[in-house]
Amino acid sequence: MQLQNPFWQKSKALKALFDRLDGKVRFVGGTVRDCLTGKSPSDIDLATPLTPEEVKTRLNGYAVIPTGLAFGTQTVVIGGKIFKSVEITTLRQDIAPDGRRTKVVFSTDWQADAARRDFTVNALSADFDGTVYDYFGGIADLQNGVVRFIGQPEARIAEDYLRILRYFRFLARLSKHSADPSVLTACKNGADGLDKVSPERVCAEMLKLLDAPNAGLALYAMEQAALLRRWFPAADLAVFDRLSTACPAARWNVLGQTPLYRYLPRTLKQQLALFLPDAETPFEAACLLKKNLLKAVVLDTLNARFPDKNFPSAQSISVPSYPISGKDLAFLPPHVIGKALTAARNLWIKKQGEPDKAALLEFVKSLNFGTNSDQSNRRSG
């Protein structure tokens, strides 16, 4: 297959790198897969039959960082406008895999290198001119929406148990079909090997899965393989089906409490903190958030949890400006102004924004936080 005008041909930095390596290098894996599906890759992966030492010699003048030298991987800083660096790995074959890691021997055989990859859609490689090399039918699988292991699933899973999670992640992203029952059996039989996968990596894979278009399909497949409850014992897939958003925060929330929570990125934890149990009205949900996207996330979750209430869409909800600020509470001792503002805002939200400024000030005064004059009298006394 010949790609027409692949994105990399617009990069002078990538062209200079290929020229320096005399063309003995190809784009591989997700870089080619994404190009075929029209997606812009987040990074660039390259492979070469040159040894790591030869790569470094030929790239004299470049910053070459030995990020995974034991596996033949080096990061090369190219200084491009879009891609600042690339990863280049010497062709290799895996020997003595233990279910998560493996030793490697370097190779010059492109097909043997492709054969060690997990799925056919990830075994593609391409020259700079756009010629795609497909040894295992990955292009057809990509076009047909099929996620297929290279070789026997049981054997490939036993080499690296992370491939179980990657299978479900690629189902969510690429598949147009239900999971292959024989693959689900292989995943189920290899479940104990997932103990070798770090919680951080499990969490990262699940986030990518939840951000994919067919996340529901993949989660049901995980349920069939008796794997979903391993990390999400309280998952409610019926509620998940009713979510209209693809935001991972909303989807993660609907899946319920999980031991993976501690490994989530801080920003996602902040979003999840907004899904409060007492936010059961659209106004309350909208008040919790400023950004329209996150507002929609919360409202979608409310609609999924309470389908009988027929909540409106995020776009139709107008939240008025909160009528008071700290300046309006200058009559209070400084150390209680924050508490008073919080109490007043909670009332304002509970009452759906109805209390005006005067009503909120009267409410604050009724809380008996004291006034500046009272505080002065106590100090002088």
GIVEN-V79151 format. One record per residue. N is the residue number from 0. SS is DSSP state (~ for helix, > for strand, _ for the rest). PHI is phi in radians with two decimals (999 if undefined). D_LAST is the distance of its C-alpha to the last C-alpha in Angstrom with 2 decimals. Layout:
n=<N	N>
ss=<SS	SS>
phi=<PHI	PHI>
d_last=<D_LAST	D_LAST>
This chain:
n=<0	1	2	3	4	5	6	7	8	9	10	11	12	13	14	15	16	17	18	19	20	21	22	23	24	25	26	27	28	29	30	31	32	33	34	35	36	37	38	39	40	41	42	43	44	45	46	47	48	49	50	51	52	53	54	55	56	57	58	59	60	61	62	63	64	65	66	67	68	69	70	71	72	73	74	75	76	77	78	79	80	81	82	83	84	85	86	87	88	89	90	91	92	93	94	95	96	97	98	99	100	101	102	103	104	105	106	107	108	109	110	111	112	113	114	115	116	117	118	119	120	121	122	123	124	125	126	127	128	129	130	131	132	133	134	135	136	137	138	139	140	141	142	143	144	145	146	147	148	149	150	151	152	153	154	155	156	157	158	159	160	161	162	163	164	165	166	167	168	169	170	171	172	173	174	175	176	177	178	179	180	181	182	183	184	185	186	187	188	189	190	191	192	193	194	195	196	197	198	199	200	201	202	203	204	205	206	207	208	209	210	211	212	213	214	215	216	217	218	219	220	221	222	223	224	225	226	227	228	229	230	231	232	233	234	235	236	237	238	239	240	241	242	243	244	245	246	247	248	249	250	251	252	253	254	255	256	257	258	259	260	261	262	263	264	265	266	267	268	269	270	271	272	273	274	275	276	277	278	279	280	281	282	283	284	285	286	287	288	289	290	291	292	293	294	295	296	297	298	299	300	301	302	303	304	305	306	307	308	309	310	311	312	313	314	315	316	317	318	319	320	321	322	323	324	325	326	327	328	329	330	331	332	333	334	335	336	337	338	339	340	341	342	343	344	345	346	347	348	349	350	351	352	353	354	355	356	357	358	359	360	361	362	363	364	365	366	367	368	369	370	371	372	373	374	375	376	377	378	379	380>
ss=<_	>	_	_	_	_	~	~	~	~	_	~	~	~	~	~	~	~	~	~	_	_	_	_	_	>	>	>	_	~	~	~	~	~	~	~	~	_	_	_	_	_	_	_	>	>	>	>	_	_	_	~	~	~	~	~	~	~	_	_	_	_	>	>	>	>	>	>	~	~	~	_	>	>	>	>	>	_	_	_	_	_	_	_	>	>	>	>	>	>	_	>	>	>	>	_	_	_	>	_	_	_	>	>	>	>	_	_	_	~	~	~	~	~	~	_	_	_	>	~	~	~	_	_	>	>	_	_	_	_	>	>	>	_	_	_	_	~	~	~	~	~	~	~	_	_	_	_	>	_	_	_	~	~	~	~	~	~	~	>	_	~	~	~	~	~	~	~	~	~	~	~	~	~	_	_	_	_	_	_	~	~	~	~	~	~	~	~	~	_	~	~	~	~	~	~	_	_	~	~	~	~	~	~	~	~	~	~	~	~	_	_	_	_	~	~	~	~	~	~	~	~	~	~	_	_	_	~	~	~	~	_	_	_	_	_	~	~	~	~	~	_	_	_	_	_	_	~	~	~	~	~	~	~	~	_	_	_	_	_	~	~	~	_	_	~	~	~	~	~	~	~	_	_	_	_	_	_	_	_	_	~	~	~	~	~	~	~	_	_	_	~	~	~	~	~	~	~	~	~	~	~	~	~	~	_	~	~	~	_	_	_	_	~	~	~	_	_	_	_	_	_	_	_	_	~	~	~	~	_	_	_	_	~	~	~	~	~	~	~	~	~	~	~	~	~	~	~	~	~	_	_	_	_	_	_	~	~	~	~	~	~	~	~	~	_	_	_	_	_	_	~	~	~	~	~	~	~	~	~	_>
phi=<999	-2.08	-1.29	-1.72	0.90	-1.08	-1.00	-1.20	-1.24	-1.53	-1.76	-1.17	-1.14	-1.20	-1.10	-1.11	-1.14	-1.09	-1.11	-1.12	-1.63	0.97	1.29	-1.47	-2.86	-2.39	-1.30	-2.42	1.04	-1.08	-1.07	-1.29	-1.00	-1.14	-1.07	-1.20	-1.68	1.39	-1.76	-1.40	-1.23	-1.43	-2.65	-2.04	-1.98	-2.18	-2.34	-2.64	-1.38	-1.26	-1.22	-0.97	-1.14	-1.15	-1.04	-1.09	-1.13	-1.19	-1.74	-0.98	1.83	-1.53	-1.43	-2.00	-1.87	-1.37	-1.25	-2.67	-1.09	-1.10	-1.87	1.42	-1.81	-2.35	-1.74	-2.00	-1.44	-1.87	1.20	-1.26	-1.23	-1.76	-1.86	-1.37	-2.61	-2.36	-1.84	-2.16	-2.18	-1.21	-0.91	-2.67	-2.24	-1.49	-2.28	0.96	-1.18	-2.00	1.77	-2.57	-2.04	-2.67	-1.58	-2.28	-2.15	-1.30	-2.50	-2.12	-1.74	-1.12	-1.19	-1.13	-1.16	-1.13	-1.17	-1.48	-1.40	-1.35	-2.07	-1.02	-1.27	-1.80	-1.80	-1.48	-2.46	-2.62	-1.34	-1.11	-1.34	1.76	-1.22	-1.78	-1.85	-2.29	-1.54	-2.33	1.33	-1.17	-1.13	-1.10	-1.10	-1.13	-1.18	-1.61	1.20	-1.98	-1.84	-2.28	-1.14	-1.46	1.46	-1.37	-0.95	-1.03	-1.20	-1.22	-1.19	-1.11	-1.22	-2.73	-1.21	-1.05	-1.09	-1.05	-1.18	-1.12	-1.06	-1.21	-1.13	-1.31	-1.01	-1.11	-1.59	-2.09	-1.30	-1.91	-2.39	-1.16	-1.13	-1.19	-0.97	-1.18	-1.24	-1.08	-1.11	-1.12	-1.14	-1.12	-1.18	-1.67	-1.00	-1.08	-1.19	-1.14	-1.12	-1.42	-1.58	-1.16	-1.01	-1.07	-1.27	-1.02	-1.06	-1.09	-1.15	-1.17	-1.12	-1.14	-1.09	-1.20	-1.56	-1.59	-1.04	-1.84	-1.02	-1.06	-1.02	-1.19	-1.15	-1.11	-1.16	-1.10	-1.12	-1.09	-1.52	1.02	-1.98	-1.07	-1.22	-1.05	-2.01	-2.26	-1.12	-1.87	-1.02	-2.05	-1.26	-1.14	-1.19	-0.99	-1.07	-1.55	-1.29	-1.70	-1.76	-1.78	-1.26	-1.01	-1.09	-1.14	-1.17	-1.08	-1.07	-1.18	-1.24	1.61	-1.06	-2.61	-1.17	-1.45	-0.94	-1.11	-1.69	-1.26	-1.06	-1.03	-1.10	-1.23	-1.06	-1.11	-1.16	-1.12	-1.12	-1.42	-1.49	-1.44	-1.03	-1.54	-1.49	-1.95	-2.27	-1.03	-1.12	-1.06	-1.10	-1.15	-1.17	-1.26	-2.26	-1.82	-1.41	-1.06	-1.08	-1.22	-1.04	-1.12	-1.04	-1.11	-1.16	-1.05	-1.15	-1.09	-1.10	-1.24	-1.32	-2.21	-1.09	-1.36	-1.53	0.90	-1.09	-1.29	-1.34	-1.06	-1.14	-1.56	-1.69	-1.92	-1.85	-1.19	-1.17	-1.15	-1.36	-2.21	-2.40	-1.06	-1.10	-1.26	-1.92	-1.12	-1.32	-1.67	-1.01	-0.95	-1.29	-1.98	-1.06	-1.06	-1.11	-1.14	-1.08	-1.11	-1.08	-1.16	-1.15	-1.06	-1.12	-1.04	-1.20	-1.06	-1.57	1.05	1.36	-1.32	-1.07	-1.54	-1.05	-1.08	-1.13	-1.20	-1.16	-1.12	-1.09	-1.06	-1.10	-1.30	-1.41	1.06	-1.28	1.69	-2.15	-1.04	-1.17	-1.08	-1.11	-1.13	-1.12	-1.16	-1.19	-1.24	-1.27>
d_last=<90.03	89.22	85.81	85.95	83.58	81.05	77.64	78.19	81.08	78.62	76.93	78.48	76.36	77.78	81.30	80.99	79.88	82.86	85.22	83.95	84.68	88.12	87.30	87.11	83.94	83.00	80.00	79.32	77.38	74.61	75.38	78.81	77.69	75.01	77.52	79.92	77.29	76.08	72.68	71.22	70.66	67.34	69.19	72.71	74.63	77.92	80.56	83.36	86.28	85.40	83.82	80.25	81.75	84.11	81.31	79.27	82.36	83.29	79.75	79.55	77.03	74.84	71.69	72.87	70.21	71.44	69.02	71.35	74.26	75.31	76.04	77.51	74.58	73.36	71.00	72.48	70.36	72.50	70.07	71.15	69.30	68.64	69.29	67.96	69.52	71.98	72.73	76.29	77.72	81.12	83.29	83.04	83.97	81.69	82.86	81.36	78.46	76.13	74.53	71.89	73.14	76.64	78.69	80.72	83.94	84.45	87.19	89.10	89.79	87.88	88.88	87.91	84.48	84.14	85.25	82.27	79.80	78.38	79.53	82.43	80.18	78.52	81.83	82.79	83.29	84.31	85.82	84.48	87.28	85.99	88.52	86.88	88.11	87.79	89.28	88.03	87.98	84.35	85.06	86.64	83.79	81.27	83.20	83.59	80.00	80.99	78.92	81.49	81.36	83.95	86.07	85.12	81.47	81.30	82.48	80.23	77.17	77.98	77.99	74.41	72.38	70.08	73.02	72.16	68.94	70.69	73.30	70.78	68.99	72.28	73.18	70.03	70.85	74.64	76.28	78.08	79.09	77.75	77.51	80.74	80.81	82.45	79.67	77.03	78.88	78.86	75.11	74.51	76.74	74.95	71.43	70.83	71.37	68.23	66.31	67.51	65.74	62.18	59.41	58.53	62.08	62.21	59.05	60.53	63.77	62.06	60.04	63.27	64.91	62.19	62.44	66.20	68.01	69.53	66.63	67.32	70.91	69.84	67.21	69.79	72.15	69.55	69.14	72.93	72.91	70.19	67.88	65.15	63.32	63.28	60.31	59.37	59.69	58.04	59.89	60.80	63.76	64.23	60.84	61.65	64.82	62.89	60.81	62.09	60.20	61.26	57.77	57.38	53.74	54.74	57.74	55.93	53.30	56.02	57.64	54.59	52.81	54.70	54.47	55.21	51.80	50.40	53.26	52.67	51.79	48.11	48.78	50.54	47.75	45.37	47.79	48.19	44.44	44.71	46.97	44.20	45.31	43.27	44.85	47.55	47.94	49.28	46.20	43.89	46.29	46.60	42.85	42.65	45.01	45.67	49.19	51.96	53.85	51.07	50.29	53.94	53.76	51.02	52.81	56.09	54.49	53.10	56.54	58.09	55.71	55.86	59.30	59.39	56.45	58.38	55.51	56.29	56.82	54.08	55.62	55.27	51.53	49.36	45.65	43.65	40.99	37.54	35.80	32.25	30.85	27.61	27.53	27.38	24.14	22.21	19.67	18.58	16.61	19.52	19.64	20.56	23.03	25.91	25.38	25.14	28.31	30.14	29.37	30.48	33.58	34.56	34.47	36.46	39.07	39.35	39.96	42.60	40.81	40.71	37.02	36.62	33.66	32.16	32.57	30.96	27.89	27.58	28.01	25.23	22.80	23.98	23.00	19.28	18.42	15.48	15.38	14.19	12.15	10.55	9.95	8.49	5.98	5.14	5.48	3.80	0.00>
